[in-house]
Amino acid sequence: MTGPALTSVTDSLARPARTVPHGLPGLEPRYSHVLRDARGATWHYLDTGPELERHGVAPVGTVLAVHGNPTWSYLWRGLVTDSVAAAQGGRAAWRVVAVDQLEMGFSARTGEHRPLARRVADLGAFTDALGLAGPVVTLGHDWGGVVSLGWAVDHPDLLAGVALLNTAVHQPDGAPVPAPLRLALAGPVHRLGTRTTPAFLDTTLALARPRLAADVADAYRLPYRAAHDRDGIEGFVADIPVDATHSSAPELDRIADGVTRLRVPAVLLWGPHDPVFSDRYLDDLARRLPHAHVHRFADAGHLVGEDADWTPAVLGWLGSEVLSGADAGGGADPSARDDRRSFVPLWAGLDARAEDDAPAVLDMAATGTDGSARAVSWRALDRQVRRVAAGLHAIGVRRGDRVSLLVEPGPTLTALVYACLRIGAVVVVADAGLGVRGLTRAQRGAWPRFVVAQTKGLAAARALGWPGVRISADPLAPAVRRALGVTHELVDVARAGEGATLPSEPGPDDEAAVLFTSGSTGPAKGVVYSHAQLSALRDTLGEHFDVGPDTGLVTGFAPFALLGPALGTRSVTPRMDVSSPRTLTARAVADAVRASDARIVFLSPAAILNVVATADALDAADRTALARVRTFLSTGAPISAELLGSAAELMPAATAHTPYGMTECLLVTDVTLDGIRDAAAAPDAGVCVGRPVPGAAVLVSALDDDGAATGAPSATPGVLGEVLVRAGHLKERYDRLWLTDQAAERGTPPGRWHRTGDVGHLDAHGRLWIEGRRGHVLRTADGPLAPVGPEQHVERVAQVRRAAVVGVGPAGLQQAVAVVETVSGARRPGLASEALTAAVRAASPVALAAVLVVPRMPTDVRHNSKIDRARLAAWADGVLAGGRVGQP
């Protein structure tokens, strides 16, 4: 396509609207129209109505799209073309009207200043002149979002829904206007940057991720070539209400208040890498529109309309939510929910033992003079929970407020979790193992209103600009407190809550927690749990593993560390670096078991690896303590029978279990060590993870030749496909990832099911076998190939410690390549020796194009065991193509 034909401009400051020229990439001139309103102003707008009429298609409604500053209706060209294509393909026909605001785009230049209230009135005059009838869905971006919402508030009789891309309707009290806008408003910079030069426009276009193609950027610049064409850009910036004294502040307040009363379907599509409209503004909009679907496109920024493939989401939403008249309350179908009449809140176990002086939580990091762990009784824990809960409420924490807890496992974290849950605050838990970048993504994604942290977490929050009112879990010197921006100390919060009355308890369907995934298969995602789902998890764990008041738990796996009080039994986290599970030693486990007299031990596979490796340090007393354990669980990732057996030898009286689950559903199936050994004789490929626990169910959606899970979910034995799970403790949803939720629920049976992303099969005995991740399936000429089965064969070679089988080459013709980590440890990555290559190929059940070695497999941080096969595949492809042989 040729570039846009640039037109000359006149010297007149006033100019009527005009249609777009030919040659704009992605936009056909036939959609371009001009309209005169009753006041005489002329407007340029894009309109699919005539095209739909030409095809004999009657629209079911209209999408009224309003651009912001300094873009124009070209921003909506994708929706224009995609909506017409959808209508021609037999889907519901939505007319799209994308208007250029006056002084902007190809609409009239009148030379008049247009503050917010006037722009809202302008838009009403345009729709009146157009004769727009309902149903109407408004769509806006940037300050066009505010204007579109003003129209929505003023036209409730026509309104059928609201859709928004990065925008804002309220400037939070005490928060400065974003730095880029402050700069644009500053003195002489204002006119110089917005009108005299195209700096503001060029800076906005430069925010696109990736950079806009030159012809697309030129199309955006086309209506703004001369300084007097940019009067509207200057005026828009000047109209930003920087404080309550600004002339447009009352109108912004009116719109913001009106938005809270909208009950129509809503969707918020967001680019988190936005220096102007950050997640702070998304959080505000989500609070005003609590029923809205929210999706954050992880890699998108301010120009989310250019950065992300967003039009399918809007068109899908128009059909599934707006046309169907879906309840704007946003709740799930009550018939699909579990019975809530028997709901017992998570803190009931703590309440039941409130007068008990026996130990509830033991802190291995804080020992007494005799070397014993510090113990907190049930009575003391209950008192502290109530004090902290009341104190948090006193400083403004309310039901539904998110509270991020950056505190290491122990009595303080336990008290904080139950205090937050008791008053209906939503705890946000992100593993330190995510690293600085992952934690920053998690904190900004969840956008907590409060952060309770120890000094290290507070320093990170300050340095990296994490959101939330900061509460220190540690006592701090006044200077340090000021430097870290701390507003409260936990000791003072608890003191303020002494004797205070607690607010009413949250209900079963209220949000309780946002737990972040490990990030081992992509960016970490927040998983939202309701109180009912956490209670269902407690009940499943308690019943399946027979947990009683005297059982006691030792857990090196953080999600279960906090369930001790809920289960009514004492708990202890062994001495370790919680951000690095493999720092746990056998002696530390024995110390924790001895201190708590625990009968159940929960550990992650990475922790087990080091526990087994350090077993020689155990003395007779340690071994005696471990011999009292009756249940041992490896949770969080697959583990070999050999490693599980080695750990079980340290606890000879215990039944070894390795449950299967994920952050979205923490317990799905379970298998014992004996069960694994029994399954070893079966011909099945993969890791046997056992049968579903009571209350859970598993189905498999078969993979097609392209590796996509398109088969109808079933329990047919031997079918390779994506694993679907259902349970009462299955997550509520992903946090602000509506499209990810939709993908996880695609094609599932009635009820609450979740596509896990794992691939495997069920056998004739109802056992589930995991064979890898869907994204790691090789697409070969013979069909889909799951990696775990071949990897297991390769790992039987004496020299091989771990193996990954990955695909190289084009999809549909991929060749299998084995990447191995050797027992002796390779000094550098590259091709394996001839002898090792021959041994690996002989062991593999599939033909291997090559065998490569690496000194160490790339794995996730939380478990230190989930191999990043996607990374290895890209590396292997490069190596075999003759690229540089570096570390994968």
Secondary structure, DSSP 8 states (H G I E B T S, - for coil): ----------S-S-B------TT-TT--GGGEEEEE-TTS-EEEEEE-HHHHHHTT---SEEEEEE--SS--GGGGHHHHHHHHHHHHTTS--EEEEEE--TTSTTS-B------HHHHHHHHHHHHHHHT--S-EEEEE-THHHHHHHHHHHH-TTTEEEEEEES--S---TT----HHHHHHHSHHHHHIIIIISSHHHHHHHTTSSS---HHHHHHHHGGG-SGGGGHHHHHHHHT---STTSTTHHHHHHHHHHHTT--S-EEEEE-SB-SSS-HHHHHHHHHHSTT-EEEE-TT-BS-HHHHS--HHHHHHHIIIIITTT--TT----GGGS---TT---TTHHHHHTTT--SEEEEEEEEE-TTS-EEEEEHHHHHHHHHHHHHHHHHTT--TT-EEEEE--TTHHHHHHHHHHHHHT-EEEE--GGGHHHHHHHHHHHH--SEEEE-HHHHHHHHHHT--SEEEESS---HHHHHHTTEEEEHHHHHHHTTT--------TTSEEEEEE---TTSS--EEEEEHHHHHHHHHHHHHHTT--TTT-EEESSHHHHTTHHHHTS-EEE-SS-TT-GGG--HHHHHHHHHHHT-SEEEE-HHHHHHHHHTGGG--HHHHHHHTT--EEEE-SS---HHHHHHHHHHSTTSEEE--EEETTEEEEEE-BHHHHHHHTTS---SEEEEEE-TT-EEEEEEB-TTS-B-S--B--TT--EEEEEE-TTS-SEETTBHHHHHHHTTT--SSS-EEEEEEEEE-TTS-EEEEEEGGG-EEETTEEE-SHHHHHHHTTSTTEEEEEEEEESSTTS-EEEEEEEESS--SS-EE--HHHHHHHHHH-SS--SEEEE-SS--B-TTTS--B-HHHHHHHHHHHHTT------
